[in-house]
Amino acid sequence: MAEQVPLHVVGASGDADAIVRRCAAAGWAAHRGFALLEPAWDLADRHLVCHGAVSDDHTASQAVLAAARGAGIVAVATGSLALSLAADLRRVGPLGLTPGKAEAADGLDLDAEQRALLGRLAAGSTIAAAAEAEFVSLRTANRRIASARQSLGVKTTREAVMIYIKHARD
């Protein structure tokens, strides 16, 4: 199975810095900015993670191109530009996966999107706020949470969050 490339769109530089540090700890080389002058097209073997602010369409297109070439992306963006960038990056791969982050070590049968939403709910966010923070529609968030409840064998979102919290501490 191929290693997952980190693809993130976050709203604050502090969040981006934390993700870049986790990527670096897992062996990824950090590259500030999204313009890549490397002669080789396929950059997957280089384990390069590009990071920085995305404030216009040109920078967003550079980030998507870098992702298409196999680089990881940690972009700081807000508003409609963030939503558009997240949608474009989802065409390259799943958002929110970070190298070095144990996804299944807790024994929960949840995917990265379900974990991200449950984590935000555990931190006190509403479903609407969690959906917005994860750049998904409220409908998609509700579907993912419903699927998580089914995977965990519980009937309520509160129960799913409690199980998630319990396993996150262990």
WOTAPE-V904084 format. One record per residue. N is the residue number from 0. RES is the residue in one letter. SS is DSSP state (2 for helix, 1 for strand, 0 for the rest). OMEGA is omega in whole degrees, 0 to 359 (* if undefined). Layout:
[[N	RES	SS	OMEGA] [N	RES	SS	OMEGA]]
//
This chain:
[[0	M	0	180] [1	A	0	179] [2	E	0	178] [3	Q	0	178] [4	V	0	179] [5	P	0	177] [6	L	1	184] [7	H	1	168] [8	V	1	183] [9	V	1	183] [10	G	0	184] [11	A	0	182] [12	S	2	177] [13	G	2	177] [14	D	2	180] [15	A	2	180] [16	D	2	180] [17	A	2	180] [18	I	2	179] [19	V	2	178] [20	R	2	178] [21	R	2	178] [22	C	2	180] [23	A	2	178] [24	A	2	180] [25	A	0	175] [26	G	0	179] [27	W	0	178] [28	A	1	181] [29	A	1	178] [30	H	1	180] [31	R	1	180] [32	G	0	186] [33	F	0	177] [34	A	0	182] [35	L	0	181] [36	L	0	180] [37	E	0	181] [38	P	0	181] [39	A	0	180] [40	W	0	185] [41	D	0	182] [42	L	0	185] [43	A	2	182] [44	D	2	181] [45	R	2	182] [46	H	0	182] [47	L	1	176] [48	V	1	180] [49	C	1	182] [50	H	1	177] [51	G	1	180] [52	A	1	175] [53	V	0	184] [54	S	0	178] [55	D	0	183] [56	D	2	181] [57	H	2	179] [58	T	2	177] [59	A	2	180] [60	S	2	175] [61	Q	2	180] [62	A	2	180] [63	V	2	178] [64	L	2	178] [65	A	2	178] [66	A	2	179] [67	A	2	179] [68	R	0	176] [69	G	0	178] [70	A	0	171] [71	G	1	182] [72	I	1	170] [73	V	1	186] [74	A	1	174] [75	V	1	181] [76	A	0	179] [77	T	0	174] [78	G	2	184] [79	S	2	178] [80	L	2	178] [81	A	2	179] [82	L	2	179] [83	S	2	179] [84	L	2	179] [85	A	2	179] [86	A	2	180] [87	D	2	180] [88	L	2	177] [89	R	2	177] [90	R	0	179] [91	V	0	181] [92	G	0	182] [93	P	0	178] [94	L	0	170] [95	G	0	179] [96	L	0	182] [97	T	0	178] [98	P	0	178] [99	G	0	181] [100	K	0	182] [101	A	0	183] [102	E	0	186] [103	A	0	183] [104	A	0	182] [105	D	0	178] [106	G	0	178] [107	L	0	180] [108	D	0	182] [109	L	0	175] [110	D	0	186] [111	A	2	180] [112	E	2	178] [113	Q	2	179] [114	R	2	181] [115	A	2	180] [116	L	2	179] [117	L	2	178] [118	G	2	178] [119	R	2	177] [120	L	2	179] [121	A	2	179] [122	A	0	175] [123	G	0	179] [124	S	0	169] [125	T	0	178] [126	I	2	179] [127	A	2	179] [128	A	2	178] [129	A	2	179] [130	A	2	180] [131	E	2	181] [132	A	2	180] [133	E	0	177] [134	F	0	174] [135	V	0	178] [136	S	0	177] [137	L	2	179] [138	R	2	179] [139	T	2	179] [140	A	2	179] [141	N	2	178] [142	R	2	180] [143	R	2	178] [144	I	2	177] [145	A	2	178] [146	S	2	177] [147	A	2	178] [148	R	2	180] [149	Q	2	179] [150	S	2	181] [151	L	2	178] [152	G	0	180] [153	V	0	183] [154	K	0	184] [155	T	0	177] [156	T	2	179] [157	R	2	178] [158	E	2	179] [159	A	2	179] [160	V	2	180] [161	M	2	177] [162	I	2	179] [163	Y	2	180] [164	I	2	181] [165	K	2	182] [166	H	2	179] [167	A	2	180] [168	R	2	185] [169	D	0	*]]
//
